[in-house]
Amino acid sequence: MISEENLTRASRCMKALAHPIRLRIVDVLGEQEFNVQQLVEAVGTSQSNVSQHLTMMRDKGILSSRREGNQVFYSVGDCKILKLVSLMKETFCPTPGDVAPAPEVSDEAALSQA
């Protein structure tokens, strides 16, 4: 049985990842380290928006950062996060030739099944 502490930690991590932009950032960072401007270009949103997401994920321990001069470079802090995102992609984001994606479950349906 999973401890309450571990369930809480897992839930916080899942909540932190539960946004399309944050998932895209983690996916991009799975390939290599990027600075903020490179992430803005890769993600396709404003610098302030990307910075807010980066700060939140860094504070939750999902991302690591390092400073080089006046630039901050980000990477995924734990390779297990990459495995989690990879499984998410495999489940919900099929490539051509894959089987159909998993059905979308509404919030109401998910709550009624809990």
C-alpha positions, 0 to 999 in steps of 0.5 A: 500500500502506498503511504500518504506521504508518497501519494501526496508527493505524487499528486503534487508532481502530477498537478505540476505537470498537468498543463499543456505548456509544462508538458511541452517544456518537459518534453523539449527538455528531455532532449537537451538543456535549454535557456529561457529564450530557446524554450520560448522559441520551442514552445511558442509562447511569451517569455513571461509565460514560459518563465512562470511555468519554469519557476513553478516546475523548478520549485516543485523539483521537476526541473533543475537550473544553472546560471551561466553569466546572465543566462539560466539554463534548464534541464529535467531534474529527475530522469523518472519524470522523463519516463512519466512524460514518455508514458503519457505520450505513448498513451495519449499522443500516438504517432501515425501508424500507432493504435488509436489514442486512449479515450478522453475521460471527462472530469465528471466521469473520472470523479464518478469512477473514483 
